[in-house]
Amino acid sequence: MVPSGLQVWRWILFACFHWLCVCQATPRPVYMVAIPAVIQAGSEAKLCASLLQPNETLVMTISLIANEQIKILLQESSDQEFHRCFQFQAPHVESDEVQHFKVKVQGETFQSTEERMVMIKPYKPMTFVQTDKPIYNPGHTVQFRVITLDTSFSPVNQLYNIVELQDVHQNRIGQWVNTTSNGNILQLSYPLNSEAPVGSYAIVVWIGENKIYHNFKVEKYVLPKFEIKMNLPDEISVVQEEYKVEVCATYTYGQPVPGKAEVELCRPLG
């Protein structure tokens, strides 16, 4: 009979991982195998296996089964206790797929088989495009970068089959073919024609058949102008510790300018 405390501990482990365990009275063999409950397709997944109290030579076989195809991850024969942790290549899948994880331990007098299900999730990196400004004047240079993050939000080296720049009429005005990220970030630029039509432009990134879009605008604009007025007394005394100064900044169309003002008061020497 397993003590109640051990049952609680095994339940916690089941909540975190898939654990396969056969616990027999001494001196019967005991084994445990642990893998993540959810594995990312194509990744290097970790597996740990332990064999305790073997009373004969035992063969432990660990397999991953999908669509009646069996992939043996570990097959080890031993009459000694061991603990192994190693990496294995997770299979590639296009969508979420449940596969079966099977452990078999066999000897002349001992045999046990356990099977559990694991979820294989497809590898879906995220690609982002960012420009240095949301709006450009005709004749300005568009600076932009492309970055791809894995499911852990870490930058990865990525091949971008096509990066193209489209104008307001969806005409391709710029193109980069088979570019890869340098230092995990791809940085590019494109000088706009001084007569570039105004409107919405698009950066399109092709990764295989997938396309990522990012839009920006081209407008003929000028920075808003404003004036500053300052009110202070015509005369002040050198013994005064505080002076009242009013600073007001307004745009030419009358609206106030948000921000901070810094005023310096200097006394000429001589």
N, C-alpha and C positions, 0 to 999 in steps of 0.2 A: 504493500500500500504506500502510495506517495504521500509524504507529509503535506498538510494543508498549505504551509508557507511556500513549498516548492510549486504547488499548483498555481498560486497567485503569481509567482515569478514567471512561470511559463506563459501565463495568460498575457502578461505585460509584453513578453517577447513576441508572442503571436500578434499583438497589436502593432508592433513596429516592423517585424520581418515575417517571412515565411520560415518557420523552424520545423524541421522534421526530426522527431526524437522517438526512440524506442528505449524505454527504461525498464530493465529487468532486474530481478533480485540478484545480488552478488552470488556467484562470479560471472553471471551472464554478461555478454557484451553490451555496451552503451554507445550510441553514436548520435551526433547532431550535425546538421547541415544548415547553413544560413545564407540566404540571398535576399536582395531587396524585393519588396512586394511589387514595385513598379520599376521597370528598366527602360531606359531610352534606347531606341533602335540604333544599331551601329556603334554604340558606345562600348567602352571597356568597363564591364560590370565586375563587381567583386563577389567572390564566393568563398566561404569558409567551411571546412569539414573537419570533424573531430571523431576519433575512434578511441574508446576507453574500455579497459578491462577485457581485451580479447583473450579468449581461452583456447584459440586455435588460429590457424591462418585464415583470414577473412579477405574477401574481395569486395571493395566498395566501388560501385558504379553509379555515377551521377550523369543523368541525361536530360536534355531538353527536347520535348516532343511537340511538333507542329505539323499539321496536315499529314499525319502518318509518317513523317520523316523524323528520324532519331539522330540527334547530334550528341555524341558522348563528350562530356566536359571533363570528366575525371574517371579514371579507372586505376585503382591502386590495391595491391595485395600486400598484406602485412600481418604479422603475428605480434606486433608491438603497438603500443599506444602512439597516436600521432595527431597533430593539429596542422592543417594546411589552409592557407589563404592565398588565393591567386586570382588573376584577372582573366576574363574570357570575353570574346567578341560577341556582343548581342546581335541577333539577326536583324536584317532590314525589313521593315514593314511600311506599307503605305497608309494604314489607318490603325487605330487601336486594335490590338489582337491579344486574346488570351491564349497562352501556351501552357503546356504541362511540364512540370519539373519533377523528375522521378529519381528516387534514391533506392538502390538495392544493395543490401549487404548479405553476402552468402559465404558459408563455410560448409564443412561436412555435417555438422550438427546444428548449425544456426542459419536461419534464413529470415530476412525481413525486407519488405518492400513498402515504401511510402510514396505518395504522389500528391502534389499540390499544384495550384494554378498561379501563374505569374502574368502580370499585364505588361505587354511590350507596347510602348508608345512611340509613334513615328518621330523622327528628328525634324523639327520645324524651327530653324533659326529665324530670327527677326532682323529685317534690314531697314535701316532708316536713312533718309536723305535730309541734309540740313544746308540751307544757304546762309551766307553771312548777313543778308538783309532780306526783308520781305518785299521791298519795292526798290526798283532800279530806274535810273534815268537812261534814256537812249544814249549809247556811247560808253556807259559804265561797264565794268567787268564783273561778271557773276562768279563769285567764289563759292564753291560748295564742296561738301564731303559726303561720303557714303560709308556706313559702318554696319557690320553684321554681328549680331550677338547670339550666342547659343542660349539654351534654356536656363543656364545659370547666369545669364546676363554678362558673360565675359566675351570680349571681342575675339573674333576668329578670322583667320585668313580665308578669303572668299574670292572665287573667280566670278567676275561679272562679264557675262557674254557680250552684252551691249549696254552702253550708257549713252543716251541720246538726249538732245535738247530740242524741244519743239516750240515753234512760235505760236502766235494767236490763231493761225490757220492750220495748226497741227503739221506744219511742214518741218522736216528735220533740218535744223540749221547747224547742229554740232553732233559729233559722234565719236565714241571711243570703243574699240573692239577688244575683247579678251583682256581686260585689265584686272589686275589683282591688287588687293589692299597692301599698302606698304606700312608696316608697323601696325597692322590691323585696321587702319583707316585709309581710305582712298580719297585723296584730295585733288580736285580738278578746278579749272576755271575756264571761262569763255567770255571774250570781249564782245559786247553788243555793238551792232552797227549804230552809228550816230543817227541814222534815219530809221531805226527799228520801230515798227508800229507798236502803239501802246496796246495794252490788254494783258490777258493771262497767258503765261508761258508755263511749260511743264518740263521737268526732268524725269525721264523714264529709265529705270534700271531693269535690265533683263537678267534673270538667273534661271537658265534653262527656259522653260515655258512660262515661268512666273514673272510678273511685271510689278514694279513698285513705282508709284507716282509721287511727285512732289511739285507743287505749283508755286509760282511767284508772279509778281506783277511788274510790268514796265509802264511807267507813267512819266509825263513831263511835269515835274514839280520843282518847286524852289523851297528852300527852308524858310519858315515863317520869320518875319522881322519883328523886332520889339524895341521899345525905348525904355530907358531907365531914368527916373526922376528921383532926386534926393533933396530932402528938406532938412535943414539944420540952421541953428541961429547964426546970424552974421558975426557975432562976437561971442567968445567964450573966455573964461578965466582959467589961468594956468593952475589955480588952486582947486578947481572943480574936479571931483572924482568921477562924476558921471555926466554924460552928455546925451541929450535926446536927439536921435537921428532917425528920420523916416526915409525908407527906400521903397520905391514902387516901380515895378516892371510890368508893362502892358504890351500886348501885341498891337499891331497897327489897326486891327479890327476891333480893339477895345477890350478883349478878354485878358485877365491877369495871367502872368507867367508863373507857374508853380516852381518852387526851388528855394535855395538858400542864398543869402547875400552876405558877403564878407566886407567889412568897412575898416579901413585903416586911417588913423588920424596921426599925422606927422607934424612935428614942430621943427621949422627950419632953424639951423644954427647960424649965429652971426648977426 
